[in-house]
Amino acid sequence: MGLHIIGTSHIAAQSVREIEKAIEYEKPDIICVELDIQRASALFDEQKTKISIAQILQIGVKGYVFAKVGQYVQQKLGNTVGIAPGADMKTALEIARQKKIDVAFIDQPIQVTLKHFSKSLTWKEKMRFVIDFFKGIFAPKKQMKRLGMQEFDLRKVPQDKLILTMIEQVKERYPSVYKVLVEDRNKYMVKKIVVLLRKYPEKKLLAVVGAGHVSGMNELLLKVDVLK
C-alpha cells in the first residue's frame, strides 16, 4: 500500500517540522489533508467571511455554537504557544504548492459535520459540555489531571497512549460527539483514501490528519483490500 499517515496537532510547532520531514523523506505524489475545500480556503483568507442567519439555521445552532467555542479555544491555545491553529495543514498545502505535488481534500464538508452534530448532541452531553468547559476555564489543572493530561505539552504532538486516553474519554463522556467528529469522519477519510489508492495504485500518498484520527483510520484500512 503506497500510503503513509502522519498524525499532527493543529497548534504544535513539532507538527510543522514533522510534516516538512515527512514530505522530504516520503516524496509523495499526492498529499491528503484533513480538510474540505471550504476550510482549506479559509486558512489562506485573511478576511474572515461572516456567516448569515440562514447558514446558521442550515447547520444548526448547536453545531454553530460548538464550532465557535472550538475556534475560540484553539485560538487561545495557539496564542499560548505562538502557533496559529491549522498551521500544520497550511504547511502541508504550502509545501505541496511549492513542490507542485497534487493535493486531495479528504475530510467531510464542515457543513455536513456540524449539521450532524446539531442533530446528534443530547441534552446530557450539552450539560456535560458546559460543565467541562467552565471547569477547564476556572480549574484547568484539576481538569487536566482528571483527564490524565497533566503532562500535556501544547508544543508537541501527544504520545499515542495519551491520545488513546483522550479519545476514550470523549467516547465515554460524549458518545454522540465521538461518533460525529471522530468515527464518522474516520470512515469518510478512509473511503476517500481508498478511492485514490485504487485509482492511482502506482502513486505514493501522504495523509496529514489530526493525531486523534490515526488509530481509527489505520484500523479501518486494515479491513480494506485496496487492490480489489
Beta strands, then each sheet from edge to edge (+ up, - down):
strand 1: 3-8
strand 2: 30-33
strand 3: 102-105
strand 4: 205-210
sheet 1: 1+ 4+ 2+ 3+
end
